[in-house]
Amino acid sequence: MVKMIDVLEPVARLQGVTKKIGSKTLVGDLTLDIPPGQIFGFLGPNGAGKTTTIRMMVGLISISQGDILICGHSIKNQFEDAVANIGAIVENPEMYKFLTGYKNLQQYARMVPGVTKQRINEVVELVGLGQRINDKVKNYSLGMRQRLGVAQALLHRPKLLILDEPTNGLDPQGIRELRDYLRRLCEEEGTTVFVSSHLLSEMELMCDRVAIIQNGRLIDVKQLKSVGDEVVPIGETLFEVDDAEAARELIGSGMVKDGGLVVEAAREEIAEINARFVASGIKVYSIKTNARSLEDQFLEITGGEGIG
């Protein structure tokens, strides 16, 4: 069954996006759809083009070729309409450290039409700063500043929140808090989150889907299946069957290997595939699974290059 979220119009569409500086191509022909209501991860080795892509998405640098659509509006030709749907933190959030967190939000709200006191209070509670919002920012930890930055980016109810390496410098507690309130953000506000990070284990816990780029080009998109709050990793499953070729033709995927059919599937899909085989008269002698973590898949795809 196809989830409704997969057939809805993407919040953002990158269409053949290319960035060149002189003869050097930083991002090349990047095409990617970001579905609504998800936390979408962006992974790549050092210098892969993650931050360059994000800077193009928010209009900080120009696009050499292609286009980026945000809620159907072109960053190149309809910039104001497009960025009205974006909240973003690129690198570290900048605040007035001599003001309280609340005064910072009030200051930003004056620049954005329609932000009420009620909305300020809503985002404060959403990011869990209710008890410290009246303290001066100079007394905030890095994690608290990150949360205040997210609150600021959410004031105008953006459809898309873009975070560039938001876990940098955070301790394990801060990372856990970030993950929790980003999930709340998706569930309670319906906001789509696009996040880059070098912490693969955290991305696996945090994200619904991840895109992997290398040398400025998209090389894969991985769906991370969730059951409740638990991430179920996608791995290889070997179905030992009497006719592997017929089994492959039946489901339209997989690789004939080791006397059976090897299929990449999440846990809940394995039973469905087995039922299809049995219903079609294909004998299943055994099922062996080998779930791979996101880190395993990333290193396999990128040839073991480091991340950043």
C-alpha positions, 0 to 999 in steps of 0.5 A: 500500500502506498502511503498518502505522504508519498503521493502528495506534492513535494515541499521542495523540488531540486531540478537539475541543480548545478553550481559552478565556480569557474571551471569547478563544479561544486554541485552537478545536476542534482535532482531531488524531491523532499516529501511533506511531513518528514524529517529528511536527512542529507548526507555526504563525505567531506566537500560533497556539496551539502552546504552549497546545496543548502545555500542555494535552497535559501537563496544565499548563493545563486544557482548556475543551472537548474532550479529549486521549487519551494511549495511550487515557487521558484527560488530563481524567479519567485524568490520572495514567495519561495522563501516565505515558506522556509525557516532556516539555520545555516551554520550557527544561529546568531542572537543578541546575547545581551537580550533574553530569549523572549526579547530575541524572538520579539525582535525577530517577530517585528520583521515578520508580518502576522507573528502574534504573542500567542505564536511566540509562546507556542514555539517557546513551548514546542522547543522546550524553553519555557523555563529559561526563555526570560534568561539572557542568551549569554547564559544559554548553553549551545543546545539552548541557543540551537533550540532558540534558533529553531524557535525563531525559524518557526515563528512564521509557520514555514512549510520547510525547516532547513538545518545545516549541521545542527548537532555540531558542538552538542553533547549527547543530551543536547542531540537527544533533545534536538531529535525529540523536538524535531519529531514533535515539530513534524507531528504537531505542526506538520513541518517538513525538516531538511537536515544535514549532519555528520552523525550517522547514528543520530540521522538513523534515529532522527530521519524518515528518509536520507539522501546521500551525495558524493562529489556534488551528485546524488547517488542514493536515497534511503527510506528508513522505516519506522515502527512507532518510535523505533527505527527498523533498518533496511537490510538484505534478506535471503529467501531460499526458494525452489525457483529464484528467477520466478521469485525475482520476476514476481516481485520485480526486484532482488538478485539471484544469489546463494541458491535463492533470492536476495531482497533489500527489505524492511522487517514488515515487508519480509512477511508480505513478500513471503506471502506472495511467494507462497500464494504464487506456488513458489516454495520457500525453504528458509528466510535469512535476514541481515539488517544493515545500519545506515552507517554500513550502507553509507560506507558501502555506497561511498566507498568508505569515504569520511563524512562531514 
